[in-house]
Amino acid sequence: MAEHNHCCGHDHDHHEHSAQLDKYEQAFAKYELNLSDERVAETVRDIIATHREKYNTPEVLRTLLSTVELTTLTVTDSHEKVLNFTESVNRWSDSHPDLPPIATICVYPRFAATVSQNLEADGVKVACVSGGFPASQTFLEVKTVETALALGDGADEIDMVLSVGAFQSGDYETCADEITELKEVCGDRALKVILETGELVHAGDIKKASLLAMYAGADFIKTSTGKTPVAATPEAALVMCSAIQEYQQQEGRLVGFKAAGGIKTVDEAIDFYTIVAETLGEEFCRDGHFRIGTSRLANLLASAIEGREIAPFGMSGNY
């Protein structure tokens, strides 16, 4: 007799929720998530020791410059500062037609119009952080409206933050639903999902978050906001790139990778390039799927390419 009670609304909701959870668990079951942090670190050391020197070339420096998302995300940003920031990119592009353009200028949503209306450099896109950046602790309605406003003001790409607290609580449905909804707002414009890997601690958690974001519709997965003590690490990069590779094998869709936060030197940038190239191939690095979010690094790369110390890019951030 008890079996007949299963048709009540409460049980129906419970079964629907269970089905949603099963969907994520079924996806995760296709992948090895029990990763050893020590083994990941060892693999990173091996890759860099074995392969790094072949990427320490002028050609790779040029490619690295093309991956840069020149970023200012500070409390002191203003229309004037962002305008100067944008004009520095215009000047660099005008004076260096032989070099590839940087990938994007990345700003807060309120400055999307400032950048889009004044950006003249060919091939450079406008990216905006959105969705309650950097903590992602606001209402979904606010996240969607903020994203729509940024896109309406000229953003070509959106960087949102995974709801890390929900993820750590096992609430994968909330995390995935937010990503899916913001991707619907973005349409054919790229959505990057920031995992905040420094808060995820273990390699298995970073891989699971990577997979969740990709299954929910992310066009890129990104390491960090740059607003936490631990930002981009080579270990997180390896785990994320391996997840991208495995996801493509399973689902046939290639997702991009963005390293952001704390990449301060050309040597560090070459380390990241080495990991990405050895995991996903050099074509991945050259075709726009690899990005580096930074404010400091662009000037250092420009100096390395020119062979003299220069600072062509206006910097108001410390990303």
TORVO-276252 format. One record per residue: x, y, z of N, C-alpha, C in turn; residue in one letter. Coordinates in steps of 0.02 Angstrom, whole numbers, plus 50000, padded with zeros to 5 digits. Layout:
N
XYZXYZXYZA;...
//
This chain:
319
500414994050000500005000050000500435006350000M;500995006150035501415012050041501665014449973A;501725009849926501985011849860501535016949827E;500885016749840500425021349808500515028549831H;500865029649886500955036549912501505040249874N;501865036949831502435040149798502225045249746H;501595045849730501365050649680501235057549709C;501315058349774501175064849804501705069949780C;501525076449783501945081749756502635081849788G;502675080749853503315081049888503795075849860H;503535069749852503955064349826504165065749754D;503695068749715503855070449646504445075349644H;504415080449687504965085349691505615081949712D;505555077349760506145073849784506475069749728H;506045066249690506315062149636506625066449582H;506315072249569506585076849518507275079349540E;507325081149605507955083549632508485078049628H;508285071849645508745066249642508985064949571S;508525065849524508705064949454509225070049432A;509145076349457509635081549441510315079649470Q;510315077449533510945075449564511255069549526L;510835064849507511075059049470511405061249405D;511125066449373511395068949310512125071149319K;512265074849372512945077149385513395071449405Y;513135067049449513535061349471513705056749413E;513225055949366513355051849307513905054949264Q;513885061449258514405064849219515085063949254A;515095065149320515725064449356515995057249353F;515545052449350515745045349351516165043449289A;516125047549237516515046149176517255047949184K;517425051249239518095054049246518415051649311Y;519065051449311519445049849372519505056249414E;519195056249472519205062249515519625061249578L;519845055249590520245053849650520985055149634N;521145061649628521815063549607522275064649668L;522905063249659523405064449711523715071249699S;523665075549749523965082249744524725081649734D;525035076849769525755075949763525935073749692E;525535069349663525675066949595525595072649544R;525085076849554524985082549509525595087149512V;525825088749573526405093049581527025090049549A;527095083549556527675080049527527635080249450E;527045079349423526955079649350527115086549323T;526895091749359527055098649340527805099649338V;528155097449389528885098249391529215094649333R;528965088649317529245084749262529135088249195D;528525090749184528365094049120528815100149110I;528875104149162529275110349157530015108749148I;530255103849186530965102049181531135099149113A;530675095449084530805091949021530685096248960T;530175100448962529935103648901529995111248898H;530115114448955530065121748957530525125248908R;531155122848903531645126448863531445127148790E;531085122248764530905122748693530375128048680K;530045130348734529545135748727529825142548746Y;530445142748767530755149148786531045152448724N;530585154648680530785157248614530435163848599T;530705167848553530365174148533529655172948506P;529565167348471528905165948443528385164848498E;528595161148550528135159948607527985166448644V;528485170948650528355177448681527815181248643L;527835181048577527325184348536526645181148547R;526645174448550526005170948562525735172748631T;526175172948681525955174748748525645181648750L;525955186448714525665193148711524955192948683L;524835188648634524175188148603523655184948649S;523895181648703523425178448750523205183248806T;523535189048810523435193448868522735196648868V;522405195948925521805199948939522035205448988E;522145211348960522415216948999521865219349047L;522015218949111521485219149161521585224849211T;521055228549224521045233049282520395231949320T;520465229849383519885228249425520035230749495L;520025237349504520175240149570519625244849592T;519635246349656519145250949685519255258049659V;519845259549634519985266349610519885267149535T;519635262049500519485262749429518985268449419D;519085272249365518635277649347518595278049271S;518135282049247518075282849174518735285249145H;519065290049178519685292849153520235287649151E;520295283749206520825278649209520715273249156K;520095271049149519945265749100520035268449029V;519865274749018519965277848952520715277948936L;521135280048984521855280148973522125273048961N;521865268348998522045261248991521905258948919F;521305260648894521105258748826521535262148773T;521675268448784522075272148735522795269648732E;523045266848787523715263948786523725257848740S;523185254148737523135248348692523095250748619V;522705256048608522665258948541523355261148516N;523735264548559524395267048540524865261248524R;524855256148566525285250348555525125246948488W;524485246148475524275242848413524495246948352S;524415253548356524615257948300525365257448287D;525755257148340526485257348332526805250448321S;526405245148328526675238348320526205234048277H;526105236148214525665232248170525945225348154P;526595224348167526905217848153526785212748208D;526545214948266526425210348322525685208648328L;525525202748354524825201048363524515205548416P;523865207148410523545211148462523455207148526P;523405210648582523205207248644522495204548634I;522275200148678521625196848669521045201448688A;521065204148749520505208348772520755213748819T;520325218648831520365222948890519805220748936I;519985219248999519495216449046519365221449103C;518735223349112518545228549160517895226749196V;517725230749245517065230149277516515232149228Y;515905229649237515365230949189515215238249176P;515285242449227515105249549217515575253049168R;516145249749152516615252849105516615249449037F;516135245049025516095241748959516015246848904A;515595251848915515475256948864516095261148853A;516445262848907517065266748900517565263348855T;517645256848865518125253048823517855252248753V;517235249948746516985248348679516925254448635S;516785260248664516705266348624517375269548605Q;517915267548640518565270748627519105265948602N;518955259448601519435254548578519475254548502L;520065255848476520165256148404520635250648378E;520965247248424521455242048405521085236048374A;521275234248314520965228548280521095222048318D;520585217948323520665211248351520625210848426G;520565216548461520525216548534519795216748555V;519605212348600518905211948622518825215248690K;518195216348708518025219248773517755213648818V;518085212548875517855207648923517635211148987A;517115208449018516885211149083516805205549133C;517025206849195516835202549250516115204149268V;515745199049287515025200249301514775194949349S;514145195749370513835190849414514055191349486G;514135197549510514335198449580515065196949592G;515485198549543516215197649550516465201749609F;516935199249650517285192849643516995187149684P;516515188349729516285183049775515705179049747A;515345181749698514765178449669514205177549720S;514205181749772513715180949825513155186049818Q;512795185449763512205189749754511655185649720T;511085188749710510515185249682510625183649608F;510355178049586510415176149516510115181549471L;509565184649494509255189949454509745195749443E;510125197449495510625202749490511185200649441V;511385194349446511915191849401511705192249328K;511085190349314510855190349245510775197449219T;510505201949260510415208849238511085212249227V;511545211349274512215214349268512555211949203E;512485205549189512785202749129512465205649066T;511805206049066511455208849008511635216148997A;511715219949050511905227049044512615227649015L;513065223449040513755223549014513775221948940A;513405216848920513375214948849513065220548808L;512545223648835512215229148800512665235148791G;513145236048836513625241548832514245239848791D;514255233848761514795232348715515265226748735G;515145223348792515585217748810515515212048759A;516085209448739516105203748694516145197148732D;516405197348794516505191448834516335193048907E;516115187948943515925188749013516315183749055I;516605186149111516945181949160516515181749223D;516225176049239515835175249300516205170649349M;515985170749411516305166649463515835160949484V;516105154949485515745149249512515515150849584L;514915148649602514695149349672515065144149714S;515645146149739516105141349769515805138249832V;515465142349873515155139549934514645134249918G;514235135449867513735130449846514085124149821A;514615125049782514985119349756515265115149813F;515575118449862515875114849918515345111349961Q;514725113849958514175110749995513865104949956S;514105103749895513815098549853513195100649815G;513055107149815512465109749780512645111049707D;512765105849671512985106449601512435109349557Y;511815108049576511255110449535511245118049533E;511325121349591511345128649593511915131249551T;512505128349559513095130649521512965130049446C;512725124349425512625123049353512065127449325A;511525128249364510965132349340511185139549329D;511605142249374511835149049366512255149849303E;512705145049292513125145349232512705144849169I;512235140249169511805139249111511395145549096T;511135148549149510725154549140511135160449113E;511735161349140512155166749114512395165349043L;512505159049027512685157348958512105158948911K;511495157848933510915159648891510895167148879E;511065171048930511085178348922511635180248872V;512205176848876512775178348832512645176348759C;512245171248748512125168948680512775166548649G;512955169448591513555167148557514185170748581D;514125174948631514715178148660514995173848716R;515655173848722515995169048765515855170248839A;515735164748875515665164848947516245161048978L;516625164549021517175161349057516945160349129K;517065154449156516865152949225517495152449268V;517535156849317518105157149363517975152149419I;518435147449429518345142149479518595144149548L;518995149349551519335151349614519695145349644E;520175142849605520505136549622520895136749688T;521115142649708521465143249772521035141549831G;520375141849823519905140149876519675132849872E;519845129349818519605122449809520085117349839L;520695119349851521205115649890521455109349855V;521015104449842521245097949816521145097449740H;521605093849708521585093049635520925090049612A;520675085149649520035081949630519465086949629G;519465091649676518935096749678518995101449619D;519615103249600519725107649542519475104149479I;519615097749473519385094149413518625093649412K;518315092249469517585091749471517265098449454K;517535103949481517265110549465517355112149391A;517925110149363518045111149291517515107649250S;517385101449266516895097449229516195100249237L;516015102149298515355105049310515255111249267L;515755115649266515695121749227515625120249152A;516015115549128515985113849056515325110649038M;515085106049079514435102949064513865108049068Y;513955113349108513425118449115513445123549058A;513985123449017513995127848958514565132748954G;515045132449000515615137148997515985136548932A;516185142348904516605142448844517345142348863D;517505144948923518175144748951518095142849025F;518605139549052518655139049125519285142849145I;519235146349201519745151249222519945149749293K;520575150849310520825148949376520525153149432T;520595159849427520535163949487520275170949472S;520035174149525519835181249520520435185849529T;520965183349560521525187649579521395191349644G;520845189549677520655193149739520725188749801K;521035182949794521135178449851521875177249861T;522085174849921522795174049934523145169349885P;522815163949866523105159249817522725160049751V;523095161749698522765162849633522985157349585A;523185159149525523365154049475523995150349496A;523965143749492524555139549504524655134849445T;525275132849431525395127949378525015121349390P;524945119449454524595113249470523855113649451E;523535119349467522835120149447522775120249371A;523255123449338523245123749265523265116749235A;523695112449261523755105649235523095101849244L;522805102349303522175098749316521625101249269V;521575107849261521055110649219521155108849146M;521775109149122521905107449052521785100049039C;521945095849087521805088749080521055087549078S;520675091249119519945090649118519665092849051A;519945098249023519725100648957519845095248904I;520435092148907520605086848859520125080948865Q;519995078648926519555072948937518835074548918E;518615080648935517935082748918517845082848842Y;518345085348806518295085448733518245078348705Q;518625073748734518595066848712517915063748724Q;517605065548781516945062848798516375066148760Q;516405072748753515835076548728515935079848660E;516555080048636516685082848570516685090348566G;516735093748623516735101148624517375103548657R;517705108248625518335110948652518195117348690L;518405117448753518315123148798518995126548808V;518995133148815519615136848824519845136848897G;520465139148907520765139548974521055146548984F;520905149449043521185155949061521525155549129K;522155157349130522525157949193522515165249214A;522335166649276522295173549298522445174049372A;522775179549389522925180849459523625178849478G;524055183849489524715182449517525255180349469G;525115180449403525645178749354526035185149341I;526625185649373526975192149376527585192649331K;527835186849306528465187049268528395183349202T;528835184949156528845181449092529005174049103V;529465172549149529635165549163529025161649186D;528625164649229528005161249252527535160149194E;527465165149150527025164449092527255158749047A;527915157949038528175152448998528035145749031I;528065145549098527875139349134527155137449117D;526705142249121525995140749106525915138649033F;526255142148988526215140348917526445133148907Y;526985131248940527265124548934526745119348955T;526425120449011525915115749035525335115148986I;525095120848963524525120848917524715117448850V;525285119448824525505116648759525635109148763A;525925106848818526075099748824525445095548837E;524935098748865524305095148879523815095548821T;523745101448792523225102548742523495104248672L;524145105148667524455106448602524565113848589G;525075115348549525235122348535524685125848495E;524325122248454523795125448415523265128348461E;523135124948517522665127448568522895134348593F;523545135048602523825141448627523785146948574C;523825145048511523855149948457523175152148431R;522665147948442522025149348408521515152948450D;521745155748508521285159648549520975155948607G;521145149548616520855145748671521225146648737H;521835149448734522225150548794522265158048807F;522125160048869522145167048889522515167648956R;522815173548965523115175249030522825182049051I;522515182149109522255188449136522785191749179G;522955197949163523515201149198523495208749189T;523805212349234523955219349222524705220449215S;525095216649253525825217649254526175214649194R;525955208749175526345204749129526415207649059L;525905211349036525915213948968526535218348955A;526685222749002527275227048994527925222948993N;527955217749034528545213549037528635209548972L;528085207048945528125203548881528335208248825L;528045214248825528235219248775528975220848779A;529235221548841529945222948851530375217148826S;530165210948840530545205148818530555204648742A;529995206248710529955205948637530385211348606I;530375217348635530755223048608531495222848626E;531655219048679532345218648701532565224748740G;532105228448767532255234248809531665235448855R;531805238948910531275239948960530795245448938E;530165243548927529645248348908529015246948948I;528575251748951527945250948987527375254148947A;527205251048891526715254248846525995253948871P;525855249248915525155248148935525025251549001F;524515255749003524315259049065524085253949115G;524305254649177524135249849228523845253449289M;523215251849305522935254649366522745249049414S;522875242849393522675237149435523275233049457G;523155228349502523685223649521523385216649518N;523255214349458522865208249449523335202449439Y;
//
